[in-house]
Amino acid sequence: MEQPAFGTYLKQQREHKQWSINQLADAAGISNSQISRIENGLRGIPKPSTLRKIADALSVSYTEMMKAAGYWGDDDSMEQNPHELYRSTVPEWATSKDRRDFKKMLEEDDELMFDGIPLDEKDRQRIKDVLTGLFWEAKQMNKHKKPKEPQAGKDQG
């Protein structure tokens, strides 16, 4: 079976670090069989939250990992212009309270709770990983949606 591009990329990154599959699996907190299946093309592209674990373990940029996996194109990088995407999606009527960046909120040291339960650092990181994955998955899905055209002959007003 031919290795897909992401599997090849992952294997190159792992070998560059001179790690075995088991070492990467341990560092990322995922199974060695999952790493092996990804590298050999027996498993599809992992979820963004799994990619975050792999990127962190390999000390590779999360943006680079997401691009290699096909979630992001060159124009999607938050590192290129992190505020441009944000500005384009915030309605004009939004107040400063409405514009609070949830990712930054999770990264701050202030006490944060969910349903009255304080969040520790692990909770915050897990929430951030899940939301990052969902956000970029939604952005990717929205790219493929075509805008609906108004139907001819219907009253529009």
HELIX and SHEET records of a PDB file:
HELIX    1   1 ALA A    5  HIS A   16  1                                  12    
HELIX    2   2 ILE A   21  ALA A   28  1                                   8    
HELIX    3   3 ASN A   32  GLU A   39  1                                   8    
HELIX    4   4 PRO A   48  LEU A   58  1                                  11    
HELIX    5   5 TYR A   62  ALA A   69  1                                   8    
HELIX    6   6 ASP A   74  ASP A   76  5                                   3    
HELIX    7   7 PRO A   82  THR A   89  1                                   8    
HELIX    8   8 PHE A  102  GLU A  107  1                                   6    
HELIX    9   9 GLU A  121  HIS A  144  1                                  24    
SHEET    1   A 2 MET A 113  PHE A 114  0                                        
SHEET    2   A 2 ILE A 117  PRO A 118 -1                                        
END                                                                             
